Amino acid sequence: MKCINLVALVELFSNNSDGTRITLNQQRSWAAEAARSAPSTLAQVPTPHAVGRRLGPEACADVLRRYAAGETAQALAAEYGVARNAILNLLRANSVVVRRQPPSDEQKLRFVDAYESGSTISDVAKRTGFSFGSVQKALHASGTPMRPRGGSRNGR
């Protein structure tokens, strides 16, 4: 059976200078043959924004089931090696109502420890994946004394 690569196939369709007619069935069979002979790695490259295709149907079903059972999007994202927003987008695409995820008591204690060790609220928020407001609210609720705003002014 004759193997035609994709470049030859494109040239054949775009430069039909010898006047021969190519039937639709010939075009279809050549395209199918080219697709079969293409390297399998080309078909397996994930698209950047298709977390469902990257994870596969079984993993997606597992994410949906575990989220419904109470696991956090952050924990699922860490386990599957994707961003938390990718998990949230997957949930929304499957009509799952996304829960508001307040920090746990343990996480609040970590906020306090980090802040009292000298980290800024912004740093704590970035490291933990919570918003600035969530961290600040947890610090206020715990009675943590706040430092003056603005950080070091270089002796001014």
PyMOL CGO cylinders between C-alpha atoms (Angstrom):
from pymol import cmd
from pymol.cgo import CYLINDER

trace = [
    CYLINDER, 0.00, 0.00, 0.00, 1.33, 3.42, -0.96, 0.3, 1, 1, 1, 1, 1, 1,
    CYLINDER, 1.33, 3.42, -0.96, 2.11, 5.76, 1.99, 0.3, 1, 1, 1, 1, 1, 1,
    CYLINDER, 2.11, 5.76, 1.99, 1.67, 9.48, 1.43, 0.3, 1, 1, 1, 1, 1, 1,
    CYLINDER, 1.67, 9.48, 1.43, 3.00, 11.93, 4.00, 0.3, 1, 1, 1, 1, 1, 1,
    CYLINDER, 3.00, 11.93, 4.00, 1.07, 15.05, 4.94, 0.3, 1, 1, 1, 1, 1, 1,
    CYLINDER, 1.07, 15.05, 4.94, 3.34, 17.41, 2.99, 0.3, 1, 1, 1, 1, 1, 1,
    CYLINDER, 3.34, 17.41, 2.99, 2.89, 15.38, -0.18, 0.3, 1, 1, 1, 1, 1, 1,
    CYLINDER, 2.89, 15.38, -0.18, -0.85, 15.30, 0.43, 0.3, 1, 1, 1, 1, 1, 1,
    CYLINDER, -0.85, 15.30, 0.43, -1.02, 19.09, 0.74, 0.3, 1, 1, 1, 1, 1, 1,
    CYLINDER, -1.02, 19.09, 0.74, 1.13, 19.53, -2.38, 0.3, 1, 1, 1, 1, 1, 1,
    CYLINDER, 1.13, 19.53, -2.38, -1.09, 17.14, -4.26, 0.3, 1, 1, 1, 1, 1, 1,
    CYLINDER, -1.09, 17.14, -4.26, -4.23, 19.11, -3.40, 0.3, 1, 1, 1, 1, 1, 1,
    CYLINDER, -4.23, 19.11, -3.40, -2.77, 22.58, -3.87, 0.3, 1, 1, 1, 1, 1, 1,
    CYLINDER, -2.77, 22.58, -3.87, -0.69, 21.99, -7.02, 0.3, 1, 1, 1, 1, 1, 1,
    CYLINDER, -0.69, 21.99, -7.02, -2.78, 19.87, -9.27, 0.3, 1, 1, 1, 1, 1, 1,
    CYLINDER, -2.78, 19.87, -9.27, -1.07, 21.20, -12.38, 0.3, 1, 1, 1, 1, 1, 1,
    CYLINDER, -1.07, 21.20, -12.38, -1.12, 18.02, -14.45, 0.3, 1, 1, 1, 1, 1, 1,
    CYLINDER, -1.12, 18.02, -14.45, -4.90, 18.27, -14.88, 0.3, 1, 1, 1, 1, 1, 1,
    CYLINDER, -4.90, 18.27, -14.88, -5.82, 14.92, -13.34, 0.3, 1, 1, 1, 1, 1, 1,
    CYLINDER, -5.82, 14.92, -13.34, -9.01, 14.80, -11.31, 0.3, 1, 1, 1, 1, 1, 1,
    CYLINDER, -9.01, 14.80, -11.31, -8.82, 13.50, -7.78, 0.3, 1, 1, 1, 1, 1, 1,
    CYLINDER, -8.82, 13.50, -7.78, -12.01, 12.02, -6.45, 0.3, 1, 1, 1, 1, 1, 1,
    CYLINDER, -12.01, 12.02, -6.45, -13.37, 12.74, -3.00, 0.3, 1, 1, 1, 1, 1, 1,
    CYLINDER, -13.37, 12.74, -3.00, -12.97, 9.06, -2.08, 0.3, 1, 1, 1, 1, 1, 1,
    CYLINDER, -12.97, 9.06, -2.08, -9.27, 9.22, -3.04, 0.3, 1, 1, 1, 1, 1, 1,
    CYLINDER, -9.27, 9.22, -3.04, -8.83, 12.31, -0.88, 0.3, 1, 1, 1, 1, 1, 1,
    CYLINDER, -8.83, 12.31, -0.88, -10.55, 10.64, 2.05, 0.3, 1, 1, 1, 1, 1, 1,
    CYLINDER, -10.55, 10.64, 2.05, -8.51, 7.45, 1.77, 0.3, 1, 1, 1, 1, 1, 1,
    CYLINDER, -8.51, 7.45, 1.77, -5.22, 9.39, 1.53, 0.3, 1, 1, 1, 1, 1, 1,
    CYLINDER, -5.22, 9.39, 1.53, -6.17, 11.53, 4.53, 0.3, 1, 1, 1, 1, 1, 1,
    CYLINDER, -6.17, 11.53, 4.53, -7.09, 8.44, 6.56, 0.3, 1, 1, 1, 1, 1, 1,
    CYLINDER, -7.09, 8.44, 6.56, -3.84, 6.73, 5.59, 0.3, 1, 1, 1, 1, 1, 1,
    CYLINDER, -3.84, 6.73, 5.59, -1.84, 9.83, 6.52, 0.3, 1, 1, 1, 1, 1, 1,
    CYLINDER, -1.84, 9.83, 6.52, -3.59, 10.02, 9.89, 0.3, 1, 1, 1, 1, 1, 1,
    CYLINDER, -3.59, 10.02, 9.89, -2.83, 6.34, 10.58, 0.3, 1, 1, 1, 1, 1, 1,
    CYLINDER, -2.83, 6.34, 10.58, 0.83, 6.74, 9.67, 0.3, 1, 1, 1, 1, 1, 1,
    CYLINDER, 0.83, 6.74, 9.67, 1.30, 9.94, 11.74, 0.3, 1, 1, 1, 1, 1, 1,
    CYLINDER, 1.30, 9.94, 11.74, 3.36, 9.50, 14.91, 0.3, 1, 1, 1, 1, 1, 1,
    CYLINDER, 3.36, 9.50, 14.91, 1.18, 8.63, 17.89, 0.3, 1, 1, 1, 1, 1, 1,
    CYLINDER, 1.18, 8.63, 17.89, 2.84, 11.34, 20.00, 0.3, 1, 1, 1, 1, 1, 1,
    CYLINDER, 2.84, 11.34, 20.00, 1.16, 14.03, 17.91, 0.3, 1, 1, 1, 1, 1, 1,
    CYLINDER, 1.16, 14.03, 17.91, -2.26, 12.75, 18.87, 0.3, 1, 1, 1, 1, 1, 1,
    CYLINDER, -2.26, 12.75, 18.87, -1.36, 12.65, 22.59, 0.3, 1, 1, 1, 1, 1, 1,
    CYLINDER, -1.36, 12.65, 22.59, -0.23, 16.26, 23.08, 0.3, 1, 1, 1, 1, 1, 1,
    CYLINDER, -0.23, 16.26, 23.08, -2.70, 17.86, 25.51, 0.3, 1, 1, 1, 1, 1, 1,
    CYLINDER, -2.70, 17.86, 25.51, -4.24, 21.22, 24.79, 0.3, 1, 1, 1, 1, 1, 1,
    CYLINDER, -4.24, 21.22, 24.79, -3.31, 23.71, 27.50, 0.3, 1, 1, 1, 1, 1, 1,
    CYLINDER, -3.31, 23.71, 27.50, -6.82, 24.54, 28.69, 0.3, 1, 1, 1, 1, 1, 1,
    CYLINDER, -6.82, 24.54, 28.69, -8.43, 21.15, 28.49, 0.3, 1, 1, 1, 1, 1, 1,
    CYLINDER, -8.43, 21.15, 28.49, -7.90, 19.71, 31.96, 0.3, 1, 1, 1, 1, 1, 1,
    CYLINDER, -7.90, 19.71, 31.96, -10.59, 17.12, 31.29, 0.3, 1, 1, 1, 1, 1, 1,
    CYLINDER, -10.59, 17.12, 31.29, -8.62, 15.74, 28.35, 0.3, 1, 1, 1, 1, 1, 1,
    CYLINDER, -8.62, 15.74, 28.35, -5.34, 15.87, 30.27, 0.3, 1, 1, 1, 1, 1, 1,
    CYLINDER, -5.34, 15.87, 30.27, -6.73, 13.96, 33.23, 0.3, 1, 1, 1, 1, 1, 1,
    CYLINDER, -6.73, 13.96, 33.23, -8.90, 11.56, 31.29, 0.3, 1, 1, 1, 1, 1, 1,
    CYLINDER, -8.90, 11.56, 31.29, -12.49, 10.49, 31.97, 0.3, 1, 1, 1, 1, 1, 1,
    CYLINDER, -12.49, 10.49, 31.97, -11.71, 8.24, 34.96, 0.3, 1, 1, 1, 1, 1, 1,
    CYLINDER, -11.71, 8.24, 34.96, -9.70, 10.91, 36.79, 0.3, 1, 1, 1, 1, 1, 1,
    CYLINDER, -9.70, 10.91, 36.79, -12.36, 13.53, 36.03, 0.3, 1, 1, 1, 1, 1, 1,
    CYLINDER, -12.36, 13.53, 36.03, -15.06, 11.30, 37.46, 0.3, 1, 1, 1, 1, 1, 1,
    CYLINDER, -15.06, 11.30, 37.46, -12.85, 10.73, 40.51, 0.3, 1, 1, 1, 1, 1, 1,
    CYLINDER, -12.85, 10.73, 40.51, -12.36, 14.49, 40.98, 0.3, 1, 1, 1, 1, 1, 1,
    CYLINDER, -12.36, 14.49, 40.98, -16.12, 15.09, 40.74, 0.3, 1, 1, 1, 1, 1, 1,
    CYLINDER, -16.12, 15.09, 40.74, -16.90, 12.28, 43.18, 0.3, 1, 1, 1, 1, 1, 1,
    CYLINDER, -16.90, 12.28, 43.18, -14.27, 13.31, 45.72, 0.3, 1, 1, 1, 1, 1, 1,
    CYLINDER, -14.27, 13.31, 45.72, -15.20, 17.00, 45.56, 0.3, 1, 1, 1, 1, 1, 1,
    CYLINDER, -15.20, 17.00, 45.56, -18.84, 16.07, 46.18, 0.3, 1, 1, 1, 1, 1, 1,
    CYLINDER, -18.84, 16.07, 46.18, -17.65, 14.00, 49.15, 0.3, 1, 1, 1, 1, 1, 1,
    CYLINDER, -17.65, 14.00, 49.15, -16.03, 17.10, 50.68, 0.3, 1, 1, 1, 1, 1, 1,
    CYLINDER, -16.03, 17.10, 50.68, -12.42, 17.24, 49.48, 0.3, 1, 1, 1, 1, 1, 1,
    CYLINDER, -12.42, 17.24, 49.48, -11.11, 20.67, 48.59, 0.3, 1, 1, 1, 1, 1, 1,
    CYLINDER, -11.11, 20.67, 48.59, -10.23, 21.83, 45.11, 0.3, 1, 1, 1, 1, 1, 1,
    CYLINDER, -10.23, 21.83, 45.11, -6.77, 22.77, 46.42, 0.3, 1, 1, 1, 1, 1, 1,
    CYLINDER, -6.77, 22.77, 46.42, -6.10, 19.22, 47.68, 0.3, 1, 1, 1, 1, 1, 1,
    CYLINDER, -6.10, 19.22, 47.68, -7.35, 17.65, 44.43, 0.3, 1, 1, 1, 1, 1, 1,
    CYLINDER, -7.35, 17.65, 44.43, -5.25, 20.04, 42.35, 0.3, 1, 1, 1, 1, 1, 1,
    CYLINDER, -5.25, 20.04, 42.35, -2.14, 19.17, 44.33, 0.3, 1, 1, 1, 1, 1, 1,
    CYLINDER, -2.14, 19.17, 44.33, -2.76, 15.45, 43.93, 0.3, 1, 1, 1, 1, 1, 1,
    CYLINDER, -2.76, 15.45, 43.93, -3.40, 15.61, 40.18, 0.3, 1, 1, 1, 1, 1, 1,
    CYLINDER, -3.40, 15.61, 40.18, -0.64, 18.13, 39.47, 0.3, 1, 1, 1, 1, 1, 1,
    CYLINDER, -0.64, 18.13, 39.47, -2.86, 20.84, 38.02, 0.3, 1, 1, 1, 1, 1, 1,
    CYLINDER, -2.86, 20.84, 38.02, -3.81, 24.33, 39.13, 0.3, 1, 1, 1, 1, 1, 1,
    CYLINDER, -3.81, 24.33, 39.13, -6.68, 24.83, 41.58, 0.3, 1, 1, 1, 1, 1, 1,
    CYLINDER, -6.68, 24.83, 41.58, -8.44, 26.94, 38.96, 0.3, 1, 1, 1, 1, 1, 1,
    CYLINDER, -8.44, 26.94, 38.96, -8.25, 24.04, 36.51, 0.3, 1, 1, 1, 1, 1, 1,
    CYLINDER, -8.25, 24.04, 36.51, -10.11, 21.85, 39.00, 0.3, 1, 1, 1, 1, 1, 1,
    CYLINDER, -10.11, 21.85, 39.00, -12.66, 24.62, 39.62, 0.3, 1, 1, 1, 1, 1, 1,
    CYLINDER, -12.66, 24.62, 39.62, -13.17, 25.04, 35.86, 0.3, 1, 1, 1, 1, 1, 1,
    CYLINDER, -13.17, 25.04, 35.86, -13.69, 21.29, 35.51, 0.3, 1, 1, 1, 1, 1, 1,
    CYLINDER, -13.69, 21.29, 35.51, -16.27, 21.35, 38.30, 0.3, 1, 1, 1, 1, 1, 1,
    CYLINDER, -16.27, 21.35, 38.30, -18.12, 24.31, 36.78, 0.3, 1, 1, 1, 1, 1, 1,
    CYLINDER, -18.12, 24.31, 36.78, -18.06, 22.70, 33.32, 0.3, 1, 1, 1, 1, 1, 1,
    CYLINDER, -18.06, 22.70, 33.32, -19.82, 19.71, 34.89, 0.3, 1, 1, 1, 1, 1, 1,
    CYLINDER, -19.82, 19.71, 34.89, -22.47, 21.92, 36.56, 0.3, 1, 1, 1, 1, 1, 1,
    CYLINDER, -22.47, 21.92, 36.56, -21.08, 21.39, 40.06, 0.3, 1, 1, 1, 1, 1, 1,
    CYLINDER, -21.08, 21.39, 40.06, -21.77, 24.24, 42.45, 0.3, 1, 1, 1, 1, 1, 1,
    CYLINDER, -21.77, 24.24, 42.45, -18.37, 25.31, 43.78, 0.3, 1, 1, 1, 1, 1, 1,
    CYLINDER, -18.37, 25.31, 43.78, -18.19, 25.69, 47.56, 0.3, 1, 1, 1, 1, 1, 1,
    CYLINDER, -18.19, 25.69, 47.56, -16.59, 28.60, 49.28, 0.3, 1, 1, 1, 1, 1, 1,
    CYLINDER, -16.59, 28.60, 49.28, -13.56, 27.13, 50.98, 0.3, 1, 1, 1, 1, 1, 1,
    CYLINDER, -13.56, 27.13, 50.98, -12.80, 28.94, 54.24, 0.3, 1, 1, 1, 1, 1, 1,
    CYLINDER, -12.80, 28.94, 54.24, -9.50, 28.11, 55.90, 0.3, 1, 1, 1, 1, 1, 1,
    CYLINDER, -9.50, 28.11, 55.90, -9.54, 25.30, 58.46, 0.3, 1, 1, 1, 1, 1, 1,
    CYLINDER, -9.54, 25.30, 58.46, -8.48, 25.91, 62.07, 0.3, 1, 1, 1, 1, 1, 1,
    CYLINDER, -8.48, 25.91, 62.07, -5.14, 24.27, 61.31, 0.3, 1, 1, 1, 1, 1, 1,
    CYLINDER, -5.14, 24.27, 61.31, -4.61, 26.56, 58.33, 0.3, 1, 1, 1, 1, 1, 1,
    CYLINDER, -4.61, 26.56, 58.33, -5.52, 29.60, 60.45, 0.3, 1, 1, 1, 1, 1, 1,
    CYLINDER, -5.52, 29.60, 60.45, -2.85, 28.57, 62.97, 0.3, 1, 1, 1, 1, 1, 1,
    CYLINDER, -2.85, 28.57, 62.97, -0.33, 28.36, 60.13, 0.3, 1, 1, 1, 1, 1, 1,
    CYLINDER, -0.33, 28.36, 60.13, -1.33, 31.89, 59.04, 0.3, 1, 1, 1, 1, 1, 1,
    CYLINDER, -1.33, 31.89, 59.04, -0.68, 33.17, 62.57, 0.3, 1, 1, 1, 1, 1, 1,
    CYLINDER, -0.68, 33.17, 62.57, 2.66, 31.34, 62.88, 0.3, 1, 1, 1, 1, 1, 1,
    CYLINDER, 2.66, 31.34, 62.88, 3.88, 32.61, 59.51, 0.3, 1, 1, 1, 1, 1, 1,
    CYLINDER, 3.88, 32.61, 59.51, 2.76, 36.18, 60.20, 0.3, 1, 1, 1, 1, 1, 1,
    CYLINDER, 2.76, 36.18, 60.20, 4.30, 36.22, 63.66, 0.3, 1, 1, 1, 1, 1, 1,
    CYLINDER, 4.30, 36.22, 63.66, 7.54, 34.85, 62.16, 0.3, 1, 1, 1, 1, 1, 1,
    CYLINDER, 7.54, 34.85, 62.16, 7.79, 37.96, 59.98, 0.3, 1, 1, 1, 1, 1, 1,
    CYLINDER, 7.79, 37.96, 59.98, 5.94, 37.07, 56.76, 0.3, 1, 1, 1, 1, 1, 1,
    CYLINDER, 5.94, 37.07, 56.76, 3.61, 39.66, 55.32, 0.3, 1, 1, 1, 1, 1, 1,
    CYLINDER, 3.61, 39.66, 55.32, -0.08, 38.97, 54.85, 0.3, 1, 1, 1, 1, 1, 1,
    CYLINDER, -0.08, 38.97, 54.85, 0.53, 38.98, 51.08, 0.3, 1, 1, 1, 1, 1, 1,
    CYLINDER, 0.53, 38.98, 51.08, 3.30, 36.39, 51.43, 0.3, 1, 1, 1, 1, 1, 1,
    CYLINDER, 3.30, 36.39, 51.43, 1.12, 34.14, 53.59, 0.3, 1, 1, 1, 1, 1, 1,
    CYLINDER, 1.12, 34.14, 53.59, -1.74, 34.47, 51.10, 0.3, 1, 1, 1, 1, 1, 1,
    CYLINDER, -1.74, 34.47, 51.10, 0.47, 33.57, 48.13, 0.3, 1, 1, 1, 1, 1, 1,
    CYLINDER, 0.47, 33.57, 48.13, 2.02, 30.56, 49.88, 0.3, 1, 1, 1, 1, 1, 1,
    CYLINDER, 2.02, 30.56, 49.88, -1.30, 29.14, 51.07, 0.3, 1, 1, 1, 1, 1, 1,
    CYLINDER, -1.30, 29.14, 51.07, -3.49, 29.88, 48.06, 0.3, 1, 1, 1, 1, 1, 1,
    CYLINDER, -3.49, 29.88, 48.06, -5.97, 31.95, 50.08, 0.3, 1, 1, 1, 1, 1, 1,
    CYLINDER, -5.97, 31.95, 50.08, -6.87, 35.56, 49.39, 0.3, 1, 1, 1, 1, 1, 1,
    CYLINDER, -6.87, 35.56, 49.39, -5.32, 38.47, 51.25, 0.3, 1, 1, 1, 1, 1, 1,
    CYLINDER, -5.32, 38.47, 51.25, -8.71, 39.15, 52.85, 0.3, 1, 1, 1, 1, 1, 1,
    CYLINDER, -8.71, 39.15, 52.85, -9.12, 35.58, 54.12, 0.3, 1, 1, 1, 1, 1, 1,
    CYLINDER, -9.12, 35.58, 54.12, -5.70, 35.63, 55.76, 0.3, 1, 1, 1, 1, 1, 1,
    CYLINDER, -5.70, 35.63, 55.76, -6.24, 39.07, 57.26, 0.3, 1, 1, 1, 1, 1, 1,
    CYLINDER, -6.24, 39.07, 57.26, -9.67, 38.08, 58.60, 0.3, 1, 1, 1, 1, 1, 1,
    CYLINDER, -9.67, 38.08, 58.60, -8.23, 34.93, 60.21, 0.3, 1, 1, 1, 1, 1, 1,
    CYLINDER, -8.23, 34.93, 60.21, -5.42, 36.95, 61.81, 0.3, 1, 1, 1, 1, 1, 1,
    CYLINDER, -5.42, 36.95, 61.81, -7.87, 39.52, 63.22, 0.3, 1, 1, 1, 1, 1, 1,
    CYLINDER, -7.87, 39.52, 63.22, -10.20, 36.78, 64.49, 0.3, 1, 1, 1, 1, 1, 1,
    CYLINDER, -10.20, 36.78, 64.49, -7.33, 35.10, 66.32, 0.3, 1, 1, 1, 1, 1, 1,
    CYLINDER, -7.33, 35.10, 66.32, -6.35, 38.34, 68.03, 0.3, 1, 1, 1, 1, 1, 1,
    CYLINDER, -6.35, 38.34, 68.03, -2.94, 38.49, 66.35, 0.3, 1, 1, 1, 1, 1, 1,
    CYLINDER, -2.94, 38.49, 66.35, -1.41, 41.96, 66.80, 0.3, 1, 1, 1, 1, 1, 1,
    CYLINDER, -1.41, 41.96, 66.80, -0.99, 43.64, 63.42, 0.3, 1, 1, 1, 1, 1, 1,
    CYLINDER, -0.99, 43.64, 63.42, 2.26, 45.30, 62.36, 0.3, 1, 1, 1, 1, 1, 1,
    CYLINDER, 2.26, 45.30, 62.36, 2.15, 48.79, 60.85, 0.3, 1, 1, 1, 1, 1, 1,
    CYLINDER, 2.15, 48.79, 60.85, 1.36, 48.81, 57.13, 0.3, 1, 1, 1, 1, 1, 1,
    CYLINDER, 1.36, 48.81, 57.13, 3.99, 49.42, 54.50, 0.3, 1, 1, 1, 1, 1, 1,
    CYLINDER, 3.99, 49.42, 54.50, 6.92, 47.37, 55.72, 0.3, 1, 1, 1, 1, 1, 1,
    CYLINDER, 6.92, 47.37, 55.72, 10.41, 48.79, 56.07, 0.3, 1, 1, 1, 1, 1, 1,
    CYLINDER, 10.41, 48.79, 56.07, 10.93, 52.40, 55.08, 0.3, 1, 1, 1, 1, 1, 1,
    CYLINDER, 10.93, 52.40, 55.08, 14.73, 52.14, 55.06, 0.3, 1, 1, 1, 1, 1, 1,
    CYLINDER, 14.73, 52.14, 55.06, 15.20, 54.22, 58.21, 0.3, 1, 1, 1, 1, 1, 1,
    CYLINDER, 15.20, 54.22, 58.21, 12.75, 57.01, 57.35, 0.3, 1, 1, 1, 1, 1, 1,
]
cmd.load_cgo(trace, "trace")
